Amino acid sequence: MLELEAHSFETDRLTRRNFQYLLTRAHAACLLAEDKQGNLLGYVLALFRRGTSLARIYSLAVSAKARGQGIGQALLAAAERAAIEEHAWLMRLEVRPDNQSAIRLYEAAGYRPFGRYLDYYEDHSEAVRYQKRLRPDVVPPETRVPYYSQTTDFTCGPAALMMAMKALDPETELGQRLEIQLWREATSIFMSSGHGGCGPYGIALAAWRRGFAVDLYVSGEAPFFLDTVRSAEKKRVIQLVSDEFTEQMAETDIAVHNHALTLDEMTVALEQGALPIVLISLYRMYRENVPHWIVVHAQDERFVYAHDPLVDPDYLDLMSDKANMPIPKSEFETMARYGRNNLRAAIVLKPRERTGS
């Protein structure tokens, strides 16, 4: 495979370490085409996103001597079958605009362009983004919610909040300054190491202060996330911050619902133009028991559609993987809870009603 890689690509070649990770650790399928003597004719690597219905062609190569024999088509079809077995309905990929043979292959197989990445490859060439619905009956919704990727490991809550704010108030300026400002206002917890994250009360207050109507849904009582720390001193600080947030909440008109946001309630909120920011556990996606915030922007009979602000290059993520993610509803119900107490939390934002003079 390394030899085929070297002969197939001038830049952006996969290394031995890349292949080792993809073959042993990644949630991926590596499919090979061989002749009767066992000589390698081509390979395709398809990545699957745990917890969602997205798949991605990460790399496809066919040896020079085997081109023109339908090997590329066969590998692509095999990757699509593997994706369907993983319950994916949308396959995405990136290709250089000057790679006309690959573009002809993808377009003949039903892939259609849907965007571009500037300065994507090592030589600064852009990439054309293609996608194909593996199940034609499933149509992803259009979304008014812009995508914003968190710029630190600890600002998923502010990033999710910013996406919702921008959709409801187009004058909101997205950027790291606002991201960090929101984090400073909303952070309430210590992680086992590093910076703290944002709890539901802090995010709700930060949104309310910026003029939005807020409904807060929580299945447990504050303080939250105490099971993420062992230090008695850190727990004491969490309790102090939580008490302060509780006092501040009492002085607002934030509607607090002492139960989890149900799918039916979320459907009604979306139909009314509101946007839910939902707490999930990253275990379903990354096998890491870490609390995380996403913004939900649509749903249908099968899926919840969300923007996930975390783009992790260690897991070969792209922004296109994390924007408009289709999450099966059964999977969403499982991931939308955190910790031993199965904490469930959501902040529902909507524009505040204007009163006439």
C-alpha positions in Angstrom: 0.0 0.0 0.0 2.9 2.4 0.7 4.4 1.6 -2.6 1.1 2.2 -4.4 0.6 5.4 -2.4 4.1 6.7 -3.5 3.3 6.0 -7.2 -0.2 7.4 -7.1 0.3 10.8 -5.4 2.9 13.5 -5.6 1.8 15.2 -2.3 -0.4 14.4 0.7 0.7 10.8 0.8 -0.3 8.6 3.6 2.6 7.5 5.7 3.2 4.2 7.4 2.0 5.7 10.6 -1.1 7.0 8.9 -1.9 3.5 7.6 -1.2 1.9 10.9 -3.7 4.2 12.6 -6.3 3.7 10.0 -6.0 0.0 9.9 -5.8 -0.6 13.7 -7.5 2.3 15.5 -9.8 4.3 13.3 -13.5 3.5 12.7 -12.8 2.7 9.1 -12.8 0.1 6.3 -9.8 -0.6 4.1 -10.8 -2.5 1.0 -8.3 -3.9 -1.5 -8.4 -5.0 -5.1 -6.0 -7.8 -6.1 -5.3 -9.9 -9.2 -5.3 -13.7 -9.2 -1.7 -13.7 -8.1 -2.4 -11.5 -5.1 -0.8 -8.4 -6.5 -2.3 -5.2 -5.2 -4.3 -3.3 -7.9 -5.9 -0.6 -5.7 -7.3 0.3 -2.3 -10.0 2.5 -0.8 -10.2 3.8 2.8 -13.6 4.8 4.0 -14.1 6.5 7.4 -17.3 6.2 9.5 -18.4 8.6 12.2 -19.6 6.8 15.3 -23.0 8.0 16.4 -23.9 9.6 13.1 -24.9 8.5 9.6 -22.0 10.1 7.8 -19.2 8.3 5.9 -16.2 9.6 4.0 -13.9 8.4 1.3 -10.5 9.3 2.8 -8.3 7.9 0.1 -8.6 5.8 -3.1 -5.7 4.7 -5.3 -5.5 2.4 -8.4 -2.1 1.2 -9.7 -1.2 2.6 -13.2 -1.2 -0.9 -14.8 -4.8 -1.5 -13.6 -6.4 1.7 -14.7 -9.2 1.6 -17.2 -10.4 -1.8 -16.0 -13.1 -0.7 -13.7 -11.1 -1.1 -10.5 -11.9 2.4 -9.2 -15.6 1.9 -9.8 -15.5 -1.5 -8.0 -13.6 -0.1 -5.0 -16.0 2.9 -4.7 -19.0 0.6 -4.8 -17.5 -1.6 -2.2 -16.9 1.4 0.1 -20.5 2.4 -0.3 -21.7 -1.0 0.6 -19.5 -1.0 3.7 -20.9 2.4 4.6 -24.5 1.2 4.3 -23.6 -1.7 6.6 -22.5 0.9 9.1 -25.9 2.6 8.7 -24.5 5.6 6.9 -26.7 7.3 4.3 -24.4 10.1 3.2 -20.9 9.6 1.7 -18.5 12.6 1.3 -15.1 13.1 -0.2 -12.6 15.7 -1.3 -10.8 15.8 -4.7 -8.3 18.2 -6.4 -10.0 20.2 -9.1 -7.3 19.2 -11.6 -7.8 15.5 -10.9 -10.2 15.0 -13.8 -10.0 11.2 -13.9 -11.1 11.0 -10.3 -13.8 13.6 -10.8 -15.2 11.6 -13.8 -15.2 8.5 -11.6 -17.1 10.2 -8.8 -19.6 12.0 -10.9 -20.3 8.8 -12.9 -21.0 7.1 -9.6 -23.5 9.8 -8.6 -21.5 12.2 -6.5 -22.3 15.9 -6.8 -20.2 18.9 -5.7 -21.4 20.8 -2.7 -18.6 23.1 -1.7 -14.8 23.8 -1.7 -12.0 24.0 0.8 -9.4 26.7 0.0 -5.7 25.9 0.6 -6.5 22.3 1.4 -3.6 20.3 0.1 0.1 20.5 0.9 0.8 22.5 -2.3 -2.0 24.9 -1.3 -4.4 23.6 -4.0 -8.1 23.8 -3.1 -10.3 20.8 -2.8 -13.7 20.3 -4.3 -16.1 18.6 -1.9 -18.5 15.9 -3.2 -21.2 14.0 -1.6 -23.7 11.2 -2.5 -26.9 10.1 -0.8 -26.5 6.3 -0.3 -30.2 6.2 0.5 -32.0 8.5 -2.0 -35.1 8.6 0.3 -33.2 10.6 2.9 -32.7 14.2 2.1 -30.7 16.4 4.4 -32.4 19.7 5.3 -31.2 23.1 4.4 -30.0 25.0 7.5 -29.9 28.7 8.4 -27.4 28.0 11.2 -23.8 28.9 10.2 -21.1 26.5 11.3 -18.4 27.6 13.8 -15.6 25.4 15.0 -14.4 25.7 18.6 -10.8 27.0 18.7 -9.9 25.4 22.1 -10.5 22.1 23.8 -12.7 23.7 26.4 -15.1 26.0 24.5 -17.6 23.7 22.9 -20.4 25.3 24.9 -19.6 28.9 23.7 -19.1 27.7 20.1 -22.5 25.9 20.1 -24.1 29.0 21.6 -22.5 31.3 19.1 -23.9 29.3 16.2 -27.4 29.6 17.6 -27.0 33.3 18.4 -25.8 34.0 14.8 -28.8 32.2 13.3 -31.2 34.1 15.5 -29.4 37.4 15.3 -27.3 37.8 12.1 -25.5 40.8 13.5 -23.6 38.5 15.9 -20.0 38.5 15.0 -18.4 35.0 15.2 -14.8 34.9 16.4 -12.5 33.8 19.1 -12.9 37.0 21.1 -16.6 36.3 21.6 -15.9 32.6 22.1 -13.5 33.3 25.0 -15.7 36.0 26.5 -18.6 33.6 26.6 -16.4 30.9 28.2 -15.3 33.3 30.9 -18.9 34.1 31.7 -20.3 30.5 31.5 -17.5 28.2 32.8 -18.4 26.5 36.1 -16.5 23.3 36.3 -13.0 21.9 36.6 -12.0 19.0 34.3 -9.6 16.4 35.7 -6.8 18.5 34.0 -6.7 21.7 32.0 -9.3 24.4 31.7 -12.9 24.1 32.9 -15.9 23.7 30.8 -19.3 25.3 30.7 -22.4 24.0 32.5 -26.0 24.6 31.5 -26.7 27.4 34.0 -23.7 29.4 32.8 -24.6 29.0 29.1 -28.2 29.9 29.8 -27.2 33.1 31.6 -24.7 34.1 28.9 -27.5 33.8 26.3 -30.0 35.6 28.4 -27.7 38.6 29.0 -27.4 39.0 25.2 -31.1 39.5 24.7 -32.4 36.0 23.9 -35.4 34.3 25.4 -34.1 31.1 27.1 -35.7 27.9 28.2 -33.4 25.6 30.3 -34.1 21.9 30.6 -32.1 19.9 33.2 -32.8 16.4 34.6 -30.8 16.9 37.8 -30.0 19.5 40.4 -27.0 21.8 40.4 -24.1 21.7 40.8 -23.4 19.6 37.7 -20.4 17.5 36.7 -19.1 16.9 40.2 -18.2 13.4 39.2 -15.6 14.7 36.8 -13.3 15.8 39.6 -11.9 14.2 42.7 -10.3 17.2 44.5 -12.3 18.4 47.4 -11.0 22.0 46.8 -12.2 21.9 43.1 -15.6 20.6 44.2 -15.8 23.5 46.7 -15.1 26.0 43.9 -17.7 24.3 41.7 -20.3 24.6 44.4 -19.5 28.3 45.0 -19.8 29.1 41.2 -23.0 27.0 41.0 -24.6 28.8 43.9 -23.8 32.2 42.3 -25.3 31.1 39.0 -28.4 29.9 40.8 -28.8 33.3 42.5 -28.4 35.0 39.2 -30.9 32.7 37.5 -33.5 33.7 40.1 -33.2 37.3 38.9 -34.0 36.5 35.3 -37.1 35.3 33.3 -35.3 32.1 32.2 -37.8 29.3 32.2 -36.3 26.3 34.1 -37.8 22.9 33.4 -36.7 20.2 35.8 -36.8 17.4 33.3 -35.0 16.4 30.1 -35.9 18.0 26.8 -37.9 15.3 25.0 -37.8 14.7 21.3 -41.4 15.9 21.0 -40.6 19.1 22.9 -37.5 19.7 20.7 -39.6 19.2 17.6 -42.1 21.9 18.7 -39.2 24.2 19.6 -37.6 23.8 16.2 -40.9 24.4 14.4 -41.3 27.6 16.4 -37.9 28.8 15.2 -36.0 28.1 18.4 -32.6 26.4 18.5 -31.6 23.8 21.2 -28.1 23.5 22.5 -27.8 20.0 23.8 -25.4 18.3 26.2 -24.0 15.0 24.9 -21.3 12.5 25.9 -18.4 12.1 23.5 -18.2 8.4 24.4 -20.4 7.4 21.5 -18.2 9.3 18.9 -14.7 9.1 20.4 -14.9 6.5 23.2 -14.1 9.4 25.6 -16.3 10.0 28.6 -16.3 13.8 28.3 -19.3 16.2 28.3 -19.8 18.1 25.1 -22.3 20.7 23.6 -23.8 20.6 20.2 -26.5 22.8 18.5 -29.5 21.0 16.9 -31.1 22.8 13.9 -33.5 20.3 12.4 -35.1 16.9 12.7 -37.3 14.5 10.7 -38.8 11.0 11.2 -35.4 9.3 11.4 -32.7 11.8 12.3 -31.7 14.7 14.5 -29.5 17.2 12.5 -26.8 19.0 14.5 -23.6 21.1 14.2 -20.8 19.7 16.4 -18.2 22.4 17.0 -15.4 19.9 17.7 -13.1 19.3 14.7 -10.4 16.9 15.9 -7.5 16.3 13.4 -6.4 13.3 15.5 -9.5 11.6 14.4 -9.2 12.8 10.8 -12.1 15.2 11.2 -13.1 17.8 8.7 -15.6 20.6 9.2 -17.8 18.9 6.6 -18.0 15.9 8.9 -19.3 18.0 11.8 -21.7 20.4 10.0 -25.3 19.2 9.5 -24.5 15.8 11.1 -27.4 13.3 10.7 -27.8 11.5 14.1 -30.3 8.6 14.2 -32.9 9.4 16.9 -32.2 6.2 18.8 -28.5 7.1 18.9 -29.2 10.7 19.9 -31.3 9.5 22.9 -28.4 7.5 24.0 -25.7 10.1 23.6 -27.7 13.0 25.0 -26.9 12.2 28.6 -23.7 12.3 30.6 -22.1 10.7 33.6 -23.2 8.1 36.2 -26.3 10.1 36.9 -27.3 10.3 33.2 -27.5 14.1 33.4 -29.5 15.5 30.5 -29.4 19.2 29.8 -30.5 21.5 27.0 -30.7 25.3 26.5 -33.3 26.4 24.0 -32.8 29.8 22.5 -35.3 32.0 20.7 -35.6 35.7 19.9 -37.1 37.7 22.7 -40.5 39.1 21.8 -40.4 42.8 21.2 -43.0 44.9 22.9 -44.5 47.9 21.2 -44.2 51.5 22.6 
